[in-house]
Amino acid sequence: MIRKAKIPDLDEVIHLLYDDGLGRDRESVSNKYKQKYLSVFSELLESKYFDIFVMEKNNEIIGFLTIINLILTFFVATHLNE
């Protein structure tokens, strides 16, 4: 099942990031950073520019997806075609 992420999903999302070979060097499962993760995760969930989804199997989060909704201005859009 795929659904929109919620604040209670944060711990499992952090563990997924940390479990990745590259993520282990930049993420932390320490409580020291928990408030920072919570702050950023909350901002992203409330932002109109981001959508975060989690994938669940047997009530366990097995993955997540972040979609960034970019708004291109006319100037940028016209210069992409050059």
Backbone as CSV, one residue per row, in Angstrom:
resi,resn,N_x,N_y,N_z,CA_x,CA_y,CA_z,C_x,C_y,C_z
1,MET,0.836,-1.167,0.000,0.000,0.000,0.000,0.888,1.239,0.000
2,ILE,0.484,2.240,-0.729,1.174,3.523,-0.762,0.225,4.564,-0.196
3,ARG,0.755,5.388,0.725,-0.062,6.432,1.335,0.812,7.634,1.655
4,LYS,0.156,8.772,1.906,0.889,9.973,2.315,1.553,9.734,3.659
5,ALA,2.756,10.233,3.807,3.500,10.093,5.064,2.873,10.963,6.146
6,LYS,3.078,10.532,7.392,2.606,11.262,8.564,3.755,11.350,9.571
7,ILE,3.629,12.261,10.510,4.671,12.456,11.533,5.060,11.145,12.226
8,PRO,4.110,10.283,12.610,4.513,9.039,13.281,5.395,8.114,12.432
9,ASP,5.493,8.378,11.127,6.330,7.567,10.238,7.807,7.959,10.305
10,LEU,8.106,9.078,10.943,9.451,9.637,10.887,10.544,8.666,11.323
11,ASP,10.378,7.982,12.438,11.430,7.066,12.912,11.757,5.989,11.886
12,GLU,10.727,5.435,11.269,10.975,4.387,10.277,11.629,4.950,9.022
13,VAL,11.262,6.169,8.629,11.883,6.809,7.465,13.367,7.063,7.745
14,ILE,13.687,7.544,8.947,15.094,7.768,9.314,15.873,6.462,9.242
15,HIS,15.293,5.387,9.751,15.988,4.098,9.710,16.198,3.609,8.270
16,LEU,15.234,3.871,7.393,15.418,3.504,5.985,16.567,4.296,5.371
17,LEU,16.631,5.585,5.665,17.728,6.414,5.148,19.070,5.931,5.673
18,TYR,19.106,5.627,6.969,20.341,5.190,7.603,20.782,3.814,7.109
19,ASP,19.832,2.960,6.789,20.126,1.590,6.369,20.757,1.523,4.981
20,ASP,20.599,2.586,4.200,21.179,2.661,2.865,22.694,2.846,2.984
21,GLY,23.450,2.223,2.106,24.906,2.319,2.150,25.427,3.744,2.127
22,LEU,24.841,4.596,1.304,25.260,5.994,1.236,24.700,6.792,2.413
23,GLY,23.499,6.461,2.842,22.851,7.202,3.913,23.527,7.062,5.258
24,ARG,24.179,5.953,5.478,24.836,5.706,6.768,25.878,6.780,7.086
25,ASP,26.486,7.342,6.035,27.501,8.373,6.239,26.909,9.758,6.521
26,ARG,25.638,9.964,6.170,25.071,11.304,6.350,23.889,11.360,7.308
27,GLU,23.276,10.229,7.625,22.114,10.200,8.511,22.515,9.679,9.885
28,SER,21.667,9.939,10.870,21.928,9.482,12.225,20.622,9.000,12.857
29,VAL,20.703,7.886,13.554,19.535,7.378,14.272,19.585,7.824,15.738
30,SER,20.550,8.661,16.069,20.712,9.169,17.428,19.580,10.131,17.785
31,ASN,19.140,10.084,19.025,18.112,11.016,19.500,18.606,12.462,19.490
32,LYS,19.910,12.638,19.412,20.511,13.976,19.385,19.940,14.824,18.245
33,TYR,19.642,14.191,17.111,19.166,14.908,15.925,17.660,14.781,15.715
34,LYS,16.977,14.107,16.597,15.552,13.829,16.427,14.731,15.104,16.215
35,GLN,14.979,16.144,17.000,14.204,17.379,16.870,14.433,18.035,15.517
36,LYS,15.664,17.989,15.014,15.966,18.568,13.695,15.237,17.801,12.597
37,TYR,15.292,16.463,12.657,14.554,15.653,11.687,13.063,15.972,11.749
38,LEU,12.528,16.073,12.954,11.100,16.346,13.133,10.725,17.701,12.549
39,SER,11.565,18.680,12.773,11.315,20.018,12.250,11.284,20.029,10.726
40,VAL,12.285,19.425,10.108,12.362,19.395,8.645,11.238,18.542,8.055
41,PHE,10.989,17.377,8.642,9.932,16.490,8.152,8.574,17.194,8.216
42,SER,8.320,17.897,9.303,7.058,18.640,9.456,6.922,19.712,8.383
43,GLU,8.004,20.444,8.147,7.976,21.479,7.104,7.670,20.881,5.736
44,LEU,8.314,19.766,5.419,8.095,19.135,4.120,6.667,18.632,3.975
45,LEU,6.125,18.052,5.037,4.752,17.538,4.985,3.740,18.657,4.788
46,GLU,4.031,19.843,5.293,3.110,20.973,5.187,3.331,21.810,3.932
47,SER,4.435,21.598,3.253,4.787,22.408,2.090,3.946,22.037,0.870
48,LYS,3.617,23.044,0.090,2.901,22.774,-1.163,3.865,22.327,-2.261
49,TYR,5.157,22.388,-1.990,6.154,22.017,-2.985,6.674,20.582,-2.841
50,PHE,6.296,19.901,-1.774,6.762,18.543,-1.532,5.592,17.620,-1.214
51,ASP,5.681,16.404,-1.695,4.763,15.333,-1.311,5.629,14.152,-0.884
52,ILE,5.345,13.605,0.283,6.096,12.452,0.771,5.119,11.294,0.951
53,PHE,5.472,10.173,0.367,4.653,8.969,0.455,5.475,7.855,1.094
54,VAL,4.802,6.955,1.798,5.462,5.764,2.322,4.807,4.538,1.702
55,MET,5.597,3.492,1.562,5.108,2.211,1.075,5.078,1.255,2.255
56,GLU,3.935,0.617,2.447,3.768,-0.309,3.568,3.483,-1.718,3.064
57,LYS,4.008,-2.674,3.797,3.708,-4.083,3.554,3.584,-4.734,4.927
58,ASN,2.444,-5.352,5.180,2.185,-5.981,6.487,2.412,-4.988,7.640
59,ASN,1.896,-3.774,7.476,1.987,-2.709,8.489,3.418,-2.270,8.806
60,GLU,4.349,-2.551,7.910,5.734,-2.121,8.080,6.093,-1.211,6.908
61,ILE,6.734,-0.076,7.189,7.167,0.820,6.123,8.411,0.237,5.476
62,ILE,8.311,-0.010,4.183,9.419,-0.635,3.459,10.083,0.316,2.464
63,GLY,9.521,1.510,2.303,10.107,2.484,1.397,9.375,3.802,1.481
64,PHE,9.964,4.818,0.880,9.303,6.114,0.824,9.727,6.848,-0.439
65,LEU,8.948,7.842,-0.794,9.172,8.608,-2.013,8.895,10.070,-1.716
66,THR,9.789,10.925,-2.143,9.579,12.365,-2.030,9.442,12.931,-3.429
67,ILE,8.361,13.651,-3.658,8.139,14.309,-4.944,8.288,15.803,-4.723
68,ILE,9.128,16.431,-5.521,9.333,17.870,-5.444,8.566,18.498,-6.598
69,ASN,7.627,19.362,-6.256,6.791,20.035,-7.252,7.418,21.386,-7.579
70,LEU,8.112,21.441,-8.692,8.790,22.677,-9.081,7.872,23.547,-9.931
71,ILE,7.962,24.827,-9.704,7.211,25.783,-10.509,8.225,26.557,-11.326
72,LEU,8.151,26.392,-12.638,9.085,27.099,-13.513,8.482,28.427,-13.937
73,THR,9.278,29.450,-13.877,8.820,30.743,-14.353,8.901,30.758,-15.876
74,PHE,8.252,31.706,-16.483,8.291,31.839,-17.927,9.731,32.012,-18.400
75,PHE,10.523,32.782,-17.671,11.916,33.019,-18.051,12.705,31.726,-18.082
76,VAL,12.611,30.938,-17.048,13.358,29.677,-16.981,12.856,28.721,-18.044
77,ALA,11.553,28.620,-18.202,10.978,27.702,-19.174,11.415,28.041,-20.587
78,THR,11.476,29.311,-20.938,11.880,29.681,-22.291,13.365,29.438,-22.509
79,HIS,14.178,29.565,-21.475,15.615,29.349,-21.627,15.993,27.879,-21.644
80,LEU,15.118,27.024,-21.191,15.400,25.586,-21.267,15.381,25.087,-22.708
81,ASN,14.669,25.798,-23.551,14.556,25.395,-24.962,15.683,25.919,-25.836
82,GLU,16.603,26.691,-25.280,17.696,27.254,-26.098,18.748,26.226,-26.399
